[in-house]
Amino acid sequence: MKEKLLRLCTCTAIELMTAIGVTGYLLYLGQPILALISGVVFAKLIVFHFIMDYYDKKSSKKIYQNLSS
């Protein structure tokens, strides 16, 4: 559990803070189209991160099951 929280706090939190900051700043500057593009790009990056984390855990679980058998 500690490892999961540490990974979530470091990588994903930095991605989320950057996405919110950049998108918010673009909205503040009055650039809604660029803010939308920025939001879409960061959303894809964050989703990709969660997908890769899911497959990494899935393969690790399979390896541990094979080692214990």
N, CA, C and O atoms as CSV, one atom per row, in Angstrom:
chain,resi,resn,atom,element,x,y,z
A,1,MET,N,N,0.824,-1.190,0.000
A,1,MET,CA,C,0.000,0.000,0.000
A,1,MET,C,C,0.872,1.260,0.000
A,1,MET,O,O,0.576,2.233,-0.694
A,2,LYS,N,N,1.940,1.225,0.783
A,2,LYS,CA,C,2.823,2.383,0.865
A,2,LYS,C,C,3.462,2.687,-0.485
A,2,LYS,O,O,3.579,3.846,-0.881
A,3,GLU,N,N,3.881,1.617,-1.197
A,3,GLU,CA,C,4.508,1.803,-2.508
A,3,GLU,C,C,3.513,2.398,-3.506
A,3,GLU,O,O,3.868,3.263,-4.306
A,4,LYS,N,N,2.265,1.925,-3.450
A,4,LYS,CA,C,1.232,2.426,-4.347
A,4,LYS,C,C,0.982,3.916,-4.102
A,4,LYS,O,O,0.896,4.693,-5.053
A,5,LEU,N,N,0.867,4.311,-2.855
A,5,LEU,CA,C,0.645,5.718,-2.534
A,5,LEU,C,C,1.843,6.582,-2.909
A,5,LEU,O,O,1.675,7.710,-3.372
A,6,LEU,N,N,3.029,6.066,-2.716
A,6,LEU,CA,C,4.231,6.825,-3.061
A,6,LEU,C,C,4.313,7.047,-4.567
A,6,LEU,O,O,4.640,8.146,-5.013
A,7,ARG,N,N,4.023,6.027,-5.344
A,7,ARG,CA,C,4.046,6.167,-6.799
A,7,ARG,C,C,2.968,7.146,-7.263
A,7,ARG,O,O,3.219,7.985,-8.128
A,8,LEU,N,N,1.771,7.037,-6.688
A,8,LEU,CA,C,0.679,7.925,-7.054
A,8,LEU,C,C,1.005,9.364,-6.692
A,8,LEU,O,O,0.712,10.280,-7.460
A,9,CYS,N,N,1.603,9.570,-5.536
A,9,CYS,CA,C,1.905,10.928,-5.087
A,9,CYS,C,C,2.996,11.580,-5.928
A,9,CYS,O,O,2.959,12.791,-6.140
A,10,THR,N,N,3.943,10.823,-6.400
A,10,THR,CA,C,5.041,11.440,-7.130
A,10,THR,C,C,4.687,11.708,-8.581
A,10,THR,O,O,4.637,12.863,-9.002
A,11,CYS,N,N,4.447,10.687,-9.328
A,11,CYS,CA,C,4.306,10.842,-10.773
A,11,CYS,C,C,2.959,11.440,-11.174
A,11,CYS,O,O,2.911,12.440,-11.890
A,12,THR,N,N,1.892,10.846,-10.727
A,12,THR,CA,C,0.576,11.295,-11.145
A,12,THR,C,C,0.242,12.660,-10.571
A,12,THR,O,O,-0.380,13.478,-11.249
A,13,ALA,N,N,0.636,12.918,-9.355
A,13,ALA,CA,C,0.348,14.225,-8.754
A,13,ALA,C,C,1.061,15.344,-9.494
A,13,ALA,O,O,0.497,16.420,-9.692
A,14,ILE,N,N,2.286,15.095,-9.898
A,14,ILE,CA,C,3.029,16.105,-10.663
A,14,ILE,C,C,2.362,16.335,-12.014
A,14,ILE,O,O,2.234,17.475,-12.459
A,15,GLU,N,N,1.938,15.254,-12.666
A,15,GLU,CA,C,1.237,15.393,-13.941
A,15,GLU,C,C,-0.056,16.177,-13.770
A,15,GLU,O,O,-0.357,17.064,-14.570
A,16,LEU,N,N,-0.823,15.855,-12.732
A,16,LEU,CA,C,-2.090,16.552,-12.497
A,16,LEU,C,C,-1.876,18.029,-12.176
A,16,LEU,O,O,-2.584,18.888,-12.700
A,17,MET,N,N,-0.908,18.325,-11.322
A,17,MET,CA,C,-0.649,19.727,-10.980
A,17,MET,C,C,-0.197,20.516,-12.199
A,17,MET,O,O,-0.600,21.665,-12.382
A,18,THR,N,N,0.641,19.906,-13.033
A,18,THR,CA,C,1.095,20.585,-14.239
A,18,THR,C,C,-0.070,20.816,-15.191
A,18,THR,O,O,-0.200,21.902,-15.758
A,19,ALA,N,N,-0.910,19.817,-15.372
A,19,ALA,CA,C,-2.059,19.951,-16.265
A,19,ALA,C,C,-3.007,21.045,-15.781
A,19,ALA,O,O,-3.467,21.864,-16.577
A,20,ILE,N,N,-3.298,21.062,-14.498
A,20,ILE,CA,C,-4.192,22.081,-13.945
A,20,ILE,C,C,-3.564,23.461,-14.066
A,20,ILE,O,O,-4.244,24.428,-14.411
A,21,GLY,N,N,-2.287,23.556,-13.788
A,21,GLY,CA,C,-1.603,24.840,-13.862
A,21,GLY,C,C,-1.549,25.405,-15.271
A,21,GLY,O,O,-1.865,26.575,-15.487
A,22,VAL,N,N,-1.154,24.588,-16.218
A,22,VAL,CA,C,-1.034,25.053,-17.600
A,22,VAL,C,C,-2.407,25.393,-18.169
A,22,VAL,O,O,-2.583,26.443,-18.788
A,23,THR,N,N,-3.376,24.512,-17.960
A,23,THR,CA,C,-4.716,24.754,-18.490
A,23,THR,C,C,-5.354,25.978,-17.832
A,23,THR,O,O,-5.987,26.793,-18.503
A,24,GLY,N,N,-5.182,26.096,-16.518
A,24,GLY,CA,C,-5.713,27.266,-15.817
A,24,GLY,C,C,-5.071,28.561,-16.276
A,24,GLY,O,O,-5.749,29.576,-16.431
A,25,TYR,N,N,-3.778,28.529,-16.491
A,25,TYR,CA,C,-3.081,29.732,-16.940
A,25,TYR,C,C,-3.516,30.130,-18.343
A,25,TYR,O,O,-3.667,31.316,-18.632
A,26,LEU,N,N,-3.719,29.149,-19.213
A,26,LEU,CA,C,-4.207,29.458,-20.558
A,26,LEU,C,C,-5.614,30.043,-20.509
A,26,LEU,O,O,-5.939,30.942,-21.285
A,27,LEU,N,N,-6.444,29.544,-19.611
A,27,LEU,CA,C,-7.776,30.130,-19.450
A,27,LEU,C,C,-7.680,31.553,-18.913
A,27,LEU,O,O,-8.422,32.435,-19.346
A,28,TYR,N,N,-6.778,31.774,-17.982
A,28,TYR,CA,C,-6.559,33.111,-17.425
A,28,TYR,C,C,-6.112,34.094,-18.510
A,28,TYR,O,O,-6.491,35.265,-18.487
A,29,LEU,N,N,-5.314,33.618,-19.448
A,29,LEU,CA,C,-4.847,34.464,-20.544
A,29,LEU,C,C,-5.914,34.681,-21.619
A,29,LEU,O,O,-5.709,35.463,-22.548
A,30,GLY,N,N,-7.038,34.000,-21.499
A,30,GLY,CA,C,-8.109,34.153,-22.467
A,30,GLY,C,C,-7.919,33.330,-23.712
A,30,GLY,O,O,-8.333,33.741,-24.797
A,31,GLN,N,N,-7.299,32.172,-23.579
A,31,GLN,CA,C,-7.044,31.271,-24.708
A,31,GLN,C,C,-7.789,29.947,-24.489
A,31,GLN,O,O,-7.160,28.934,-24.183
A,32,PRO,N,N,-9.112,29.943,-24.641
A,32,PRO,CA,C,-9.864,28.715,-24.334
A,32,PRO,C,C,-9.552,27.554,-25.284
A,32,PRO,O,O,-9.596,26.397,-24.865
A,33,ILE,N,N,-9.242,27.831,-26.535
A,33,ILE,CA,C,-8.933,26.754,-27.481
A,33,ILE,C,C,-7.611,26.075,-27.101
A,33,ILE,O,O,-7.513,24.848,-27.100
A,34,LEU,N,N,-6.607,26.879,-26.781
A,34,LEU,CA,C,-5.327,26.300,-26.347
A,34,LEU,C,C,-5.478,25.568,-25.017
A,34,LEU,O,O,-4.830,24.544,-24.800
A,35,ALA,N,N,-6.320,26.078,-24.131
A,35,ALA,CA,C,-6.571,25.404,-22.858
A,35,ALA,C,C,-7.234,24.048,-23.095
A,35,ALA,O,O,-6.905,23.067,-22.429
A,36,LEU,N,N,-8.156,23.999,-24.032
A,36,LEU,CA,C,-8.818,22.741,-24.359
A,36,LEU,C,C,-7.821,21.742,-24.946
A,36,LEU,O,O,-7.812,20.571,-24.568
A,37,ILE,N,N,-6.993,22.206,-25.862
A,37,ILE,CA,C,-5.965,21.332,-26.449
A,37,ILE,C,C,-5.015,20.834,-25.358
A,37,ILE,O,O,-4.667,19.654,-25.321
A,38,SER,N,N,-4.606,21.728,-24.483
A,38,SER,CA,C,-3.721,21.350,-23.378
A,38,SER,C,C,-4.378,20.309,-22.476
A,38,SER,O,O,-3.740,19.336,-22.075
A,39,GLY,N,N,-5.648,20.516,-22.160
A,39,GLY,CA,C,-6.369,19.557,-21.324
A,39,GLY,C,C,-6.461,18.186,-21.953
A,39,GLY,O,O,-6.311,17.171,-21.273
A,40,VAL,N,N,-6.710,18.155,-23.263
A,40,VAL,CA,C,-6.807,16.873,-23.969
A,40,VAL,C,C,-5.456,16.161,-23.977
A,40,VAL,O,O,-5.382,14.956,-23.738
A,41,VAL,N,N,-4.402,16.903,-24.249
A,41,VAL,CA,C,-3.058,16.295,-24.288
A,41,VAL,C,C,-2.674,15.752,-22.911
A,41,VAL,O,O,-2.183,14.629,-22.800
A,42,PHE,N,N,-2.897,16.540,-21.872
A,42,PHE,CA,C,-2.557,16.061,-20.533
A,42,PHE,C,C,-3.447,14.901,-20.102
A,42,PHE,O,O,-2.985,13.995,-19.408
A,43,ALA,N,N,-4.715,14.916,-20.503
A,43,ALA,CA,C,-5.606,13.803,-20.156
A,43,ALA,C,C,-5.112,12.509,-20.787
A,43,ALA,O,O,-5.126,11.458,-20.146
A,44,LYS,N,N,-4.675,12.582,-22.042
A,44,LYS,CA,C,-4.135,11.389,-22.697
A,44,LYS,C,C,-2.884,10.898,-21.988
A,44,LYS,O,O,-2.698,9.692,-21.826
A,45,LEU,N,N,-2.033,11.811,-21.567
A,45,LEU,CA,C,-0.812,11.434,-20.858
A,45,LEU,C,C,-1.128,10.751,-19.534
A,45,LEU,O,O,-0.518,9.738,-19.193
A,46,ILE,N,N,-2.071,11.298,-18.798
A,46,ILE,CA,C,-2.422,10.732,-17.493
A,46,ILE,C,C,-3.091,9.372,-17.663
A,46,ILE,O,O,-2.801,8.446,-16.906
A,47,VAL,N,N,-3.983,9.238,-18.648
A,47,VAL,CA,C,-4.622,7.946,-18.910
A,47,VAL,C,C,-3.577,6.919,-19.335
A,47,VAL,O,O,-3.618,5.774,-18.885
A,48,PHE,N,N,-2.647,7.314,-20.191
A,48,PHE,CA,C,-1.575,6.417,-20.609
A,48,PHE,C,C,-0.768,5.947,-19.395
A,48,PHE,O,O,-0.391,4.777,-19.317
A,49,HIS,N,N,-0.504,6.846,-18.455
A,49,HIS,CA,C,0.247,6.494,-17.258
A,49,HIS,C,C,-0.488,5.442,-16.442
A,49,HIS,O,O,0.124,4.483,-15.970
A,50,PHE,N,N,-1.807,5.614,-16.270
A,50,PHE,CA,C,-2.585,4.636,-15.515
A,50,PHE,C,C,-2.662,3.293,-16.237
A,50,PHE,O,O,-2.628,2.247,-15.589
A,51,ILE,N,N,-2.765,3.301,-17.555
A,51,ILE,CA,C,-2.808,2.048,-18.321
A,51,ILE,C,C,-1.487,1.299,-18.181
A,51,ILE,O,O,-1.480,0.089,-17.953
A,52,MET,N,N,-0.380,2.005,-18.315
A,52,MET,CA,C,0.924,1.347,-18.181
A,52,MET,C,C,1.122,0.815,-16.759
A,52,MET,O,O,1.697,-0.258,-16.577
A,53,ASP,N,N,0.660,1.541,-15.772
A,53,ASP,CA,C,0.758,1.085,-14.386
A,53,ASP,C,C,-0.080,-0.174,-14.185
A,53,ASP,O,O,0.343,-1.098,-13.491
A,54,TYR,N,N,-1.258,-0.213,-14.785
A,54,TYR,CA,C,-2.133,-1.384,-14.677
A,54,TYR,C,C,-1.459,-2.620,-15.280
A,54,TYR,O,O,-1.442,-3.683,-14.659
A,55,TYR,N,N,-0.907,-2.482,-16.488
A,55,TYR,CA,C,-0.263,-3.625,-17.130
A,55,TYR,C,C,1.015,-4.033,-16.414
A,55,TYR,O,O,1.365,-5.213,-16.401
A,56,ASP,N,N,1.711,-3.085,-15.824
A,56,ASP,CA,C,2.904,-3.412,-15.046
A,56,ASP,C,C,2.528,-4.238,-13.824
A,56,ASP,O,O,3.192,-5.226,-13.511
A,57,LYS,N,N,1.482,-3.843,-13.143
A,57,LYS,CA,C,1.030,-4.603,-11.972
A,57,LYS,C,C,0.532,-5.980,-12.381
A,57,LYS,O,O,0.775,-6.969,-11.688
A,58,LYS,N,N,-0.167,-6.040,-13.513
A,58,LYS,CA,C,-0.700,-7.309,-13.990
A,58,LYS,C,C,0.429,-8.288,-14.318
A,58,LYS,O,O,0.352,-9.465,-13.965
A,59,SER,N,N,1.470,-7.806,-14.987
A,59,SER,CA,C,2.587,-8.693,-15.329
A,59,SER,C,C,3.393,-9.064,-14.087
A,59,SER,O,O,3.894,-10.185,-13.992
A,60,SER,N,N,3.524,-8.151,-13.146
A,60,SER,CA,C,4.232,-8.458,-11.902
A,60,SER,C,C,3.491,-9.519,-11.105
A,60,SER,O,O,4.107,-10.410,-10.520
A,61,LYS,N,N,2.173,-9.423,-11.082
A,61,LYS,CA,C,1.364,-10.393,-10.364
A,61,LYS,C,C,1.512,-11.775,-10.991
A,61,LYS,O,O,1.594,-12.779,-10.282
A,62,LYS,N,N,1.546,-11.825,-12.326
A,62,LYS,CA,C,1.703,-13.090,-13.032
A,62,LYS,C,C,3.071,-13.704,-12.739
A,62,LYS,O,O,3.177,-14.917,-12.564
A,63,ILE,N,N,4.114,-12.883,-12.684
A,63,ILE,CA,C,5.463,-13.374,-12.393
A,63,ILE,C,C,5.519,-13.933,-10.980
A,63,ILE,O,O,6.091,-15.000,-10.759
A,64,TYR,N,N,4.927,-13.219,-10.010
A,64,TYR,CA,C,4.934,-13.702,-8.629
A,64,TYR,C,C,4.169,-15.009,-8.481
A,64,TYR,O,O,4.567,-15.875,-7.701
A,65,GLN,N,N,3.067,-15.161,-9.228
A,65,GLN,CA,C,2.313,-16.400,-9.168
A,65,GLN,C,C,3.122,-17.556,-9.741
A,65,GLN,O,O,3.066,-18.670,-9.220
A,66,ASN,N,N,3.873,-17.301,-10.811
A,66,ASN,CA,C,4.692,-18.354,-11.411
A,66,ASN,C,C,5.846,-18.749,-10.505
A,66,ASN,O,O,6.237,-19.915,-10.466
A,67,LEU,N,N,6.396,-17.777,-9.770
A,67,LEU,CA,C,7.512,-18.078,-8.880
A,67,LEU,C,C,7.061,-18.883,-7.671
A,67,LEU,O,O,7.796,-19.737,-7.177
A,68,SER,N,N,5.844,-18.608,-7.194
A,68,SER,CA,C,5.371,-19.318,-6.007
A,68,SER,C,C,4.862,-20.716,-6.327
A,68,SER,O,O,4.711,-21.540,-5.425
A,69,SER,N,N,4.596,-20.991,-7.593
A,69,SER,CA,C,4.079,-22.325,-7.983
A,69,SER,C,C,5.178,-23.344,-8.095
A,69,SER,O,O,4.915,-24.504,-8.411
